[in-house]
Amino acid sequence: MAERVLGGDTLRSLIVELLEPPPFFAKPKRLLDVSDVAEWLGVSKGWIRDHASGRRQPRLFAIKLGPAKGKGLWKFREEDVHQFIQDQRRR
């Protein structure tokens, strides 16, 4: 029935268009490292690691590359650090 309304070629091209992922035009932003965030917030790198790991509150959202426990590489999205700053503002 759909082919009668749209025509065979139109329906096929619509299905192909819907199944293809959208093109990725924007280059992803660089992830920040512990030093970048520590400098931005004016705190030590240890403070950043403690709050990223959850050992200290408030929690700073981060991406840990490497083993779940022990040494690993912490990375941060700029948006998450900005949100952390906004969440800590006192009203």
Backbone as XML, in Angstrom:
<?xml version="1.0"?>
<chain id="A" units="angstrom">
  <residue number="1" name="MET">
    <atom name="N" x="0.818" y="-1.191" z="0.000"/>
    <atom name="CA" x="0.000" y="0.000" z="0.000"/>
    <atom name="C" x="0.870" y="1.266" z="0.000"/>
  </residue>
  <residue number="2" name="ALA">
    <atom name="N" x="1.925" y="1.276" z="0.813"/>
    <atom name="CA" x="2.796" y="2.447" z="0.864"/>
    <atom name="C" x="3.468" y="2.688" z="-0.472"/>
  </residue>
  <residue number="3" name="GLU">
    <atom name="N" x="3.796" y="1.611" z="-1.182"/>
    <atom name="CA" x="4.446" y="1.781" z="-2.481"/>
    <atom name="C" x="3.504" y="2.441" z="-3.479"/>
  </residue>
  <residue number="4" name="ARG">
    <atom name="N" x="2.219" y="2.142" z="-3.379"/>
    <atom name="CA" x="1.259" y="2.754" z="-4.285"/>
    <atom name="C" x="1.164" y="4.266" z="-4.045"/>
  </residue>
  <residue number="5" name="VAL">
    <atom name="N" x="1.256" y="4.652" z="-2.789"/>
    <atom name="CA" x="1.137" y="6.067" z="-2.456"/>
    <atom name="C" x="2.419" y="6.815" z="-2.798"/>
  </residue>
  <residue number="6" name="LEU">
    <atom name="N" x="3.560" y="6.263" z="-2.386"/>
    <atom name="CA" x="4.830" y="6.959" z="-2.557"/>
    <atom name="C" x="5.564" y="6.586" z="-3.829"/>
  </residue>
  <residue number="7" name="GLY">
    <atom name="N" x="5.292" y="5.428" z="-4.373"/>
    <atom name="CA" x="6.068" y="4.942" z="-5.502"/>
    <atom name="C" x="7.234" y="4.134" z="-4.986"/>
  </residue>
  <residue number="8" name="GLY">
    <atom name="N" x="7.618" y="3.052" z="-5.675"/>
    <atom name="CA" x="8.653" y="2.130" z="-5.215"/>
    <atom name="C" x="9.991" y="2.791" z="-4.937"/>
  </residue>
  <residue number="9" name="ASP">
    <atom name="N" x="10.465" y="3.627" z="-5.863"/>
    <atom name="CA" x="11.769" y="4.268" z="-5.684"/>
    <atom name="C" x="11.759" y="5.257" z="-4.521"/>
  </residue>
  <residue number="10" name="THR">
    <atom name="N" x="10.687" y="5.990" z="-4.379"/>
    <atom name="CA" x="10.581" y="6.967" z="-3.300"/>
    <atom name="C" x="10.581" y="6.271" z="-1.946"/>
  </residue>
  <residue number="11" name="LEU">
    <atom name="N" x="9.843" y="5.179" z="-1.835"/>
    <atom name="CA" x="9.779" y="4.442" z="-0.572"/>
    <atom name="C" x="11.141" y="3.856" z="-0.222"/>
  </residue>
  <residue number="12" name="ARG">
    <atom name="N" x="11.823" y="3.262" z="-1.200"/>
    <atom name="CA" x="13.153" y="2.692" z="-0.942"/>
    <atom name="C" x="14.134" y="3.770" z="-0.489"/>
  </residue>
  <residue number="13" name="SER">
    <atom name="N" x="14.136" y="4.909" z="-1.153"/>
    <atom name="CA" x="15.070" y="5.973" z="-0.773"/>
    <atom name="C" x="14.730" y="6.516" z="0.615"/>
  </residue>
  <residue number="14" name="LEU">
    <atom name="N" x="13.451" y="6.575" z="0.974"/>
    <atom name="CA" x="13.051" y="7.023" z="2.300"/>
    <atom name="C" x="13.544" y="6.048" z="3.363"/>
  </residue>
  <residue number="15" name="ILE">
    <atom name="N" x="13.404" y="4.762" z="3.109"/>
    <atom name="CA" x="13.863" y="3.740" z="4.067"/>
    <atom name="C" x="15.371" y="3.815" z="4.229"/>
  </residue>
  <residue number="16" name="VAL">
    <atom name="N" x="16.104" y="3.929" z="3.134"/>
    <atom name="CA" x="17.561" y="4.028" z="3.197"/>
    <atom name="C" x="17.962" y="5.268" z="3.989"/>
  </residue>
  <residue number="17" name="GLU">
    <atom name="N" x="17.287" y="6.384" z="3.750"/>
    <atom name="CA" x="17.595" y="7.628" z="4.456"/>
    <atom name="C" x="17.338" y="7.487" z="5.957"/>
  </residue>
  <residue number="18" name="LEU">
    <atom name="N" x="16.269" y="6.820" z="6.335"/>
    <atom name="CA" x="15.948" y="6.648" z="7.754"/>
    <atom name="C" x="16.914" y="5.701" z="8.454"/>
  </residue>
  <residue number="19" name="LEU">
    <atom name="N" x="17.454" y="4.731" z="7.745"/>
    <atom name="CA" x="18.348" y="3.747" z="8.352"/>
    <atom name="C" x="19.788" y="4.215" z="8.444"/>
  </residue>
  <residue number="20" name="GLU">
    <atom name="N" x="20.183" y="5.175" z="7.634"/>
    <atom name="CA" x="21.562" y="5.663" z="7.670"/>
    <atom name="C" x="21.756" y="6.596" z="8.852"/>
  </residue>
  <residue number="21" name="PRO">
    <atom name="N" x="22.893" y="6.470" z="9.536"/>
    <atom name="CA" x="23.139" y="7.398" z="10.649"/>
    <atom name="C" x="23.347" y="8.808" z="10.113"/>
  </residue>
  <residue number="22" name="PRO">
    <atom name="N" x="23.001" y="9.824" z="10.900"/>
    <atom name="CA" x="23.197" y="11.192" z="10.427"/>
    <atom name="C" x="24.683" y="11.503" z="10.278"/>
  </residue>
  <residue number="23" name="PRO">
    <atom name="N" x="25.031" y="12.364" z="9.352"/>
    <atom name="CA" x="26.450" y="12.713" z="9.183"/>
    <atom name="C" x="26.957" y="13.468" z="10.412"/>
  </residue>
  <residue number="24" name="PHE">
    <atom name="N" x="28.227" y="13.291" z="10.711"/>
    <atom name="CA" x="28.840" y="13.952" z="11.852"/>
    <atom name="C" x="29.658" y="15.114" z="11.329"/>
  </residue>
  <residue number="25" name="PHE">
    <atom name="N" x="29.108" y="16.308" z="11.455"/>
    <atom name="CA" x="29.765" y="17.482" z="10.885"/>
    <atom name="C" x="30.746" y="18.125" z="11.853"/>
  </residue>
  <residue number="26" name="ALA">
    <atom name="N" x="30.376" y="18.193" z="13.124"/>
    <atom name="CA" x="31.196" y="18.912" z="14.093"/>
    <atom name="C" x="32.316" y="18.027" z="14.617"/>
  </residue>
  <residue number="27" name="LYS">
    <atom name="N" x="33.482" y="18.612" z="14.727"/>
    <atom name="CA" x="34.611" y="17.904" z="15.319"/>
    <atom name="C" x="34.363" y="17.851" z="16.828"/>
  </residue>
  <residue number="28" name="PRO">
    <atom name="N" x="34.504" y="16.671" z="17.463"/>
    <atom name="CA" x="34.265" y="16.609" z="18.905"/>
    <atom name="C" x="35.260" y="17.470" z="19.668"/>
  </residue>
  <residue number="29" name="LYS">
    <atom name="N" x="34.793" y="18.014" z="20.788"/>
    <atom name="CA" x="35.670" y="18.845" z="21.615"/>
    <atom name="C" x="36.705" y="17.975" z="22.298"/>
  </residue>
  <residue number="30" name="ARG">
    <atom name="N" x="37.858" y="18.552" z="22.538"/>
    <atom name="CA" x="38.934" y="17.861" z="23.249"/>
    <atom name="C" x="38.520" y="17.664" z="24.703"/>
  </residue>
  <residue number="31" name="LEU">
    <atom name="N" x="38.791" y="16.477" z="25.221"/>
    <atom name="CA" x="38.541" y="16.223" z="26.639"/>
    <atom name="C" x="39.633" y="16.883" z="27.464"/>
  </residue>
  <residue number="32" name="LEU">
    <atom name="N" x="39.257" y="17.406" z="28.610"/>
    <atom name="CA" x="40.214" y="18.048" z="29.507"/>
    <atom name="C" x="40.866" y="16.998" z="30.388"/>
  </residue>
  <residue number="33" name="ASP">
    <atom name="N" x="42.109" y="17.239" z="30.801"/>
    <atom name="CA" x="42.769" y="16.323" z="31.732"/>
    <atom name="C" x="42.759" y="16.926" z="33.134"/>
  </residue>
  <residue number="34" name="VAL">
    <atom name="N" x="43.303" y="16.202" z="34.096"/>
    <atom name="CA" x="43.292" y="16.628" z="35.498"/>
    <atom name="C" x="43.952" y="17.997" z="35.653"/>
  </residue>
  <residue number="35" name="SER">
    <atom name="N" x="45.062" y="18.222" z="34.987"/>
    <atom name="CA" x="45.770" y="19.508" z="35.090"/>
    <atom name="C" x="44.925" y="20.663" z="34.579"/>
  </residue>
  <residue number="36" name="ASP">
    <atom name="N" x="44.244" y="20.446" z="33.461"/>
    <atom name="CA" x="43.387" y="21.492" z="32.896"/>
    <atom name="C" x="42.297" y="21.896" z="33.888"/>
  </residue>
  <residue number="37" name="VAL">
    <atom name="N" x="41.628" y="20.904" z="34.466"/>
    <atom name="CA" x="40.509" y="21.173" z="35.374"/>
    <atom name="C" x="41.020" y="21.790" z="36.677"/>
  </residue>
  <residue number="38" name="ALA">
    <atom name="N" x="42.150" y="21.299" z="37.180"/>
    <atom name="CA" x="42.722" y="21.853" z="38.409"/>
    <atom name="C" x="43.061" y="23.329" z="38.221"/>
  </residue>
  <residue number="39" name="GLU">
    <atom name="N" x="43.636" y="23.661" z="37.084"/>
    <atom name="CA" x="43.974" y="25.063" z="36.808"/>
    <atom name="C" x="42.709" y="25.898" z="36.686"/>
  </residue>
  <residue number="40" name="TRP">
    <atom name="N" x="41.692" y="25.365" z="35.991"/>
    <atom name="CA" x="40.435" y="26.077" z="35.791"/>
    <atom name="C" x="39.773" y="26.386" z="37.138"/>
  </residue>
  <residue number="41" name="LEU">
    <atom name="N" x="39.761" y="25.386" z="38.047"/>
    <atom name="CA" x="39.080" y="25.567" z="39.331"/>
    <atom name="C" x="39.979" y="26.169" z="40.410"/>
  </residue>
  <residue number="42" name="GLY">
    <atom name="N" x="41.282" y="26.233" z="40.154"/>
    <atom name="CA" x="42.208" y="26.794" z="41.134"/>
    <atom name="C" x="42.425" y="25.886" z="42.334"/>
  </residue>
  <residue number="43" name="VAL">
    <atom name="N" x="42.450" y="24.580" z="42.078"/>
    <atom name="CA" x="42.659" y="23.590" z="43.144"/>
    <atom name="C" x="43.778" y="22.641" z="42.719"/>
  </residue>
  <residue number="44" name="SER">
    <atom name="N" x="44.140" y="21.731" z="43.617"/>
    <atom name="CA" x="45.213" y="20.782" z="43.298"/>
    <atom name="C" x="44.701" y="19.632" z="42.427"/>
  </residue>
  <residue number="45" name="LYS">
    <atom name="N" x="45.635" y="18.961" z="41.771"/>
    <atom name="CA" x="45.276" y="17.795" z="40.966"/>
    <atom name="C" x="44.717" y="16.682" z="41.849"/>
  </residue>
  <residue number="46" name="GLY">
    <atom name="N" x="45.230" y="16.564" z="43.074"/>
    <atom name="CA" x="44.709" y="15.571" z="44.014"/>
    <atom name="C" x="43.251" y="15.829" z="44.365"/>
  </residue>
  <residue number="47" name="TRP">
    <atom name="N" x="42.912" y="17.120" z="44.529"/>
    <atom name="CA" x="41.520" y="17.485" z="44.820"/>
    <atom name="C" x="40.617" y="17.026" z="43.682"/>
  </residue>
  <residue number="48" name="ILE">
    <atom name="N" x="41.055" y="17.248" z="42.449"/>
    <atom name="CA" x="40.274" y="16.849" z="41.272"/>
    <atom name="C" x="40.094" y="15.330" z="41.262"/>
  </residue>
  <residue number="49" name="ARG">
    <atom name="N" x="41.170" y="14.582" z="41.465"/>
    <atom name="CA" x="41.076" y="13.117" z="41.463"/>
    <atom name="C" x="40.146" y="12.609" z="42.562"/>
  </residue>
  <residue number="50" name="ASP">
    <atom name="N" x="40.242" y="13.195" z="43.754"/>
    <atom name="CA" x="39.385" y="12.779" z="44.867"/>
    <atom name="C" x="37.903" y="12.981" z="44.543"/>
  </residue>
  <residue number="51" name="HIS">
    <atom name="N" x="37.574" y="14.112" z="43.945"/>
    <atom name="CA" x="36.172" y="14.408" z="43.646"/>
    <atom name="C" x="35.685" y="13.664" z="42.411"/>
  </residue>
  <residue number="52" name="ALA">
    <atom name="N" x="36.576" y="13.356" z="41.493"/>
    <atom name="CA" x="36.195" y="12.577" z="40.313"/>
    <atom name="C" x="35.961" y="11.107" z="40.684"/>
  </residue>
  <residue number="53" name="SER">
    <atom name="N" x="36.756" y="10.600" z="41.613"/>
    <atom name="CA" x="36.642" y="9.185" z="41.986"/>
    <atom name="C" x="35.482" y="8.920" z="42.938"/>
  </residue>
  <residue number="54" name="GLY">
    <atom name="N" x="34.946" y="9.976" z="43.537"/>
    <atom name="CA" x="33.864" y="9.796" z="44.499"/>
    <atom name="C" x="34.344" y="9.669" z="45.930"/>
  </residue>
  <residue number="55" name="ARG">
    <atom name="N" x="35.667" y="9.752" z="46.149"/>
    <atom name="CA" x="36.182" y="9.703" z="47.526"/>
    <atom name="C" x="35.738" y="10.918" z="48.324"/>
  </residue>
  <residue number="56" name="ARG">
    <atom name="N" x="35.524" y="12.019" z="47.626"/>
    <atom name="CA" x="35.090" y="13.267" z="48.267"/>
    <atom name="C" x="33.823" y="13.776" z="47.581"/>
  </residue>
  <residue number="57" name="GLN">
    <atom name="N" x="33.055" y="14.526" z="48.321"/>
    <atom name="CA" x="31.852" y="15.163" z="47.786"/>
    <atom name="C" x="32.111" y="16.656" z="47.683"/>
  </residue>
  <residue number="58" name="PRO">
    <atom name="N" x="31.546" y="17.355" z="46.770"/>
    <atom name="CA" x="30.614" y="16.923" z="45.741"/>
    <atom name="C" x="31.331" y="16.196" z="44.609"/>
  </residue>
  <residue number="59" name="ARG">
    <atom name="N" x="30.595" y="15.353" z="43.943"/>
    <atom name="CA" x="31.151" y="14.530" z="42.870"/>
    <atom name="C" x="31.361" y="15.359" z="41.613"/>
  </residue>
  <residue number="60" name="LEU">
    <atom name="N" x="32.514" y="15.200" z="41.011"/>
    <atom name="CA" x="32.845" y="15.850" z="39.741"/>
    <atom name="C" x="32.786" y="14.769" z="38.670"/>
  </residue>
  <residue number="61" name="PHE">
    <atom name="N" x="31.851" y="14.875" z="37.742"/>
    <atom name="CA" x="31.687" y="13.846" z="36.719"/>
    <atom name="C" x="32.917" y="13.781" z="35.827"/>
  </residue>
  <residue number="62" name="ALA">
    <atom name="N" x="33.378" y="12.557" z="35.580"/>
    <atom name="CA" x="34.601" y="12.346" z="34.806"/>
    <atom name="C" x="34.522" y="11.037" z="34.043"/>
  </residue>
  <residue number="63" name="ILE">
    <atom name="N" x="35.447" y="10.876" z="33.136"/>
    <atom name="CA" x="35.603" y="9.640" z="32.367"/>
    <atom name="C" x="36.944" y="9.059" z="32.779"/>
  </residue>
  <residue number="64" name="LYS">
    <atom name="N" x="36.931" y="7.809" z="33.234"/>
    <atom name="CA" x="38.193" y="7.182" z="33.616"/>
    <atom name="C" x="38.580" y="6.161" z="32.553"/>
  </residue>
  <residue number="65" name="LEU">
    <atom name="N" x="39.749" y="6.342" z="32.012"/>
    <atom name="CA" x="40.282" y="5.413" z="31.021"/>
    <atom name="C" x="41.278" y="4.520" z="31.730"/>
  </residue>
  <residue number="66" name="GLY">
    <atom name="N" x="41.099" y="3.235" z="31.609"/>
    <atom name="CA" x="41.986" y="2.301" z="32.288"/>
    <atom name="C" x="41.226" y="1.477" z="33.300"/>
  </residue>
  <residue number="67" name="PRO">
    <atom name="N" x="41.951" y="0.822" z="34.201"/>
    <atom name="CA" x="41.301" y="-0.071" z="35.158"/>
    <atom name="C" x="40.349" y="0.679" z="36.091"/>
  </residue>
  <residue number="68" name="ALA">
    <atom name="N" x="39.296" y="-0.031" z="36.514"/>
    <atom name="CA" x="38.301" y="0.578" z="37.395"/>
    <atom name="C" x="38.914" y="0.983" z="38.732"/>
  </residue>
  <residue number="69" name="LYS">
    <atom name="N" x="39.822" y="0.181" z="39.234"/>
    <atom name="CA" x="40.508" y="0.508" z="40.487"/>
    <atom name="C" x="41.977" y="0.730" z="40.195"/>
  </residue>
  <residue number="70" name="GLY">
    <atom name="N" x="42.589" y="1.561" z="40.984"/>
    <atom name="CA" x="44.009" y="1.818" z="40.788"/>
    <atom name="C" x="44.247" y="2.935" z="39.802"/>
  </residue>
  <residue number="71" name="LYS">
    <atom name="N" x="45.426" y="2.906" z="39.213"/>
    <atom name="CA" x="45.824" y="3.981" z="38.309"/>
    <atom name="C" x="45.000" y="3.947" z="37.033"/>
  </residue>
  <residue number="72" name="GLY">
    <atom name="N" x="44.693" y="5.107" z="36.572"/>
    <atom name="CA" x="43.951" y="5.272" z="35.329"/>
    <atom name="C" x="44.083" y="6.714" z="34.890"/>
  </residue>
  <residue number="73" name="LEU">
    <atom name="N" x="43.565" y="7.002" z="33.759"/>
    <atom name="CA" x="43.648" y="8.337" z="33.191"/>
    <atom name="C" x="42.278" y="8.991" z="33.289"/>
  </residue>
  <residue number="74" name="TRP">
    <atom name="N" x="42.190" y="10.106" z="34.004"/>
    <atom name="CA" x="40.931" y="10.821" z="34.164"/>
    <atom name="C" x="40.800" y="11.871" z="33.067"/>
  </residue>
  <residue number="75" name="LYS">
    <atom name="N" x="39.621" y="11.920" z="32.450"/>
    <atom name="CA" x="39.311" y="12.927" z="31.436"/>
    <atom name="C" x="37.972" y="13.563" z="31.783"/>
  </residue>
  <residue number="76" name="PHE">
    <atom name="N" x="37.797" y="14.815" z="31.367"/>
    <atom name="CA" x="36.620" y="15.577" z="31.741"/>
    <atom name="C" x="36.055" y="16.300" z="30.532"/>
  </residue>
  <residue number="77" name="ARG">
    <atom name="N" x="34.715" y="16.312" z="30.436"/>
    <atom name="CA" x="34.058" y="17.111" z="29.407"/>
    <atom name="C" x="33.905" y="18.534" z="29.938"/>
  </residue>
  <residue number="78" name="GLU">
    <atom name="N" x="34.164" y="19.503" z="29.103"/>
    <atom name="CA" x="34.053" y="20.901" z="29.501"/>
    <atom name="C" x="32.654" y="21.202" z="30.043"/>
  </residue>
  <residue number="79" name="GLU">
    <atom name="N" x="31.632" y="20.623" z="29.414"/>
    <atom name="CA" x="30.250" y="20.856" z="29.849"/>
    <atom name="C" x="30.031" y="20.364" z="31.277"/>
  </residue>
  <residue number="80" name="ASP">
    <atom name="N" x="30.651" y="19.221" z="31.635"/>
    <atom name="CA" x="30.481" y="18.669" z="32.977"/>
    <atom name="C" x="31.157" y="19.539" z="34.034"/>
  </residue>
  <residue number="81" name="VAL">
    <atom name="N" x="32.314" y="20.084" z="33.704"/>
    <atom name="CA" x="33.011" y="20.964" z="34.652"/>
    <atom name="C" x="32.209" y="22.253" z="34.830"/>
  </residue>
  <residue number="82" name="HIS">
    <atom name="N" x="31.704" y="22.782" z="33.735"/>
    <atom name="CA" x="30.890" y="23.991" z="33.824"/>
    <atom name="C" x="29.646" y="23.729" z="34.677"/>
  </residue>
  <residue number="83" name="GLN">
    <atom name="N" x="28.996" y="22.573" z="34.477"/>
    <atom name="CA" x="27.811" y="22.232" z="35.271"/>
    <atom name="C" x="28.171" y="22.070" z="36.747"/>
  </residue>
  <residue number="84" name="PHE">
    <atom name="N" x="29.333" y="21.483" z="37.027"/>
    <atom name="CA" x="29.811" y="21.336" z="38.400"/>
    <atom name="C" x="29.924" y="22.713" z="39.063"/>
  </residue>
  <residue number="85" name="ILE">
    <atom name="N" x="30.483" y="23.663" z="38.346"/>
    <atom name="CA" x="30.628" y="25.023" z="38.880"/>
    <atom name="C" x="29.234" y="25.612" z="39.151"/>
  </residue>
  <residue number="86" name="GLN">
    <atom name="N" x="28.332" y="25.479" z="38.212"/>
    <atom name="CA" x="26.980" y="26.015" z="38.401"/>
    <atom name="C" x="26.280" y="25.370" z="39.593"/>
  </residue>
  <residue number="87" name="ASP">
    <atom name="N" x="26.456" y="24.059" z="39.760"/>
    <atom name="CA" x="25.806" y="23.342" z="40.860"/>
    <atom name="C" x="26.345" y="23.758" z="42.225"/>
  </residue>
  <residue number="88" name="GLN">
    <atom name="N" x="27.578" y="24.264" z="42.276"/>
    <atom name="CA" x="28.185" y="24.633" z="43.552"/>
    <atom name="C" x="27.905" y="26.062" z="43.965"/>
  </residue>
  <residue number="89" name="ARG">
    <atom name="N" x="27.290" y="26.818" z="43.103"/>
    <atom name="CA" x="26.984" y="28.216" z="43.429"/>
    <atom name="C" x="26.015" y="28.269" z="44.598"/>
  </residue>
  <residue number="90" name="ARG">
    <atom name="N" x="26.278" y="29.132" z="45.519"/>
    <atom name="CA" x="25.403" y="29.342" z="46.679"/>
    <atom name="C" x="24.411" y="30.431" z="46.329"/>
  </residue>
  <residue number="91" name="ARG">
    <atom name="N" x="23.161" y="30.220" z="46.674"/>
    <atom name="CA" x="22.128" y="31.236" z="46.371"/>
    <atom name="C" x="21.720" y="31.958" z="47.587"/>
  </residue>
</chain>
